[in-house]
Amino acid sequence: MKTALLSLIFSAAVLGAKCGTQDCGKDTPCCVKGFCNRNAMYCAPFSCEPANSLAPSSCWATPHCVDHVADFTKPGGSFAQIADYKGNPSTAAYVSQFEPSNAKQANEQLELTLVKQADNKGFGAVVIGTRAIQYGTVTAVIKSGCKSGGVVSSMIVRNDRIGDEIDFEFVGADRSTVQSNYYWHNELDYTKMVKSQPLPDTIANYHTYQIVWAPDSIQWLVNGHMFRTVKRADTWDAAKGVFKYPEAEAFISFSIWDGGSGAKGTADWAGGAINWGAAPFTMAIKSVSVNCFFKGNETTYKPPAV
């Protein structure tokens, strides 16, 4: 009996848990949110669930950080639709994460658009980097798409599995600032949000947004001016004996989404229901540059023991 039980546990570990109500098979080995498939939308490391797939190795390996500049003013290997991505980051630095895709490279920029659906809610876009980063500097030239309350645009460095995040967020209720925040292990403490200095209209104008993420601190800058610093040493939680500081290797992403149709707290923060008469709502990105903390050697960092 003991031998049979151990065999069952071993088999479950090798083959993975159920993917929702399915068991992923060899023809559709990768699990994402209860569904199995074999394409980049399912097998890419930023979305694939190793524990629920056919095997942990079904998910594509994570490409680590190398210094790069994605210039969306030029054609080339900066952006691809997810259906065209085969797992080689040298062919596309960023991909649209979902289908149907509301992201495209056009008008010498990367455009993410929020569109109205039949239920009057918005369906937006997410563009995500194909390489993970663990510490470094991320710089993007962005024009927000938040021409109405309820529309949210974001620039995020996040590990979805762990729940560590560093972000910039624009809300339609406020065109003159950008908000900064960070989270540890999905502890969504919105009280830590800090706004930038006043900016010339973030929807009409491009600005340069920068996150400098190091093992001991995070800095947020706009147009070269730093407006916030968080030190790892100041995130110590004595009760839990941990630093509540983002440390997990993460993916860079950009998004536009409907916050106005969310829960009341989210809708109030975003500025209420969307005025669809103000459409189109398009977030525009001219370029993204990444400077890895480890200078492109694809090595990851392990934080010191407490």
Secondary structure, 3 states (H helix, E strand, C coil): CHHHHHHHHHHHHHHCCCECCECCECCECEEECCEEECCHHHHCCCCCCHHHCCCHHHCCCCCCCCCEEEECCCCCCCEEEHHHCCCCCCCCCEEECCCCCCEEEECCEEEEEEEECCCCCEECEEEEEEEEECCEEEEEEEECCCCCCCEEEEEEEEECCCCEEEEEEEECCEEEEEEEEEEECCECCHHHCEECCCCCCCCCCCEEEEEEECCCEEEEEECCEEEEEEEHHHHEECCCCEECCCCCCEEEEEEEEECCCCCHHHHHHHCCCCCHHHCCEEEEEEEEEEEECCCCCCCCCCCCCC
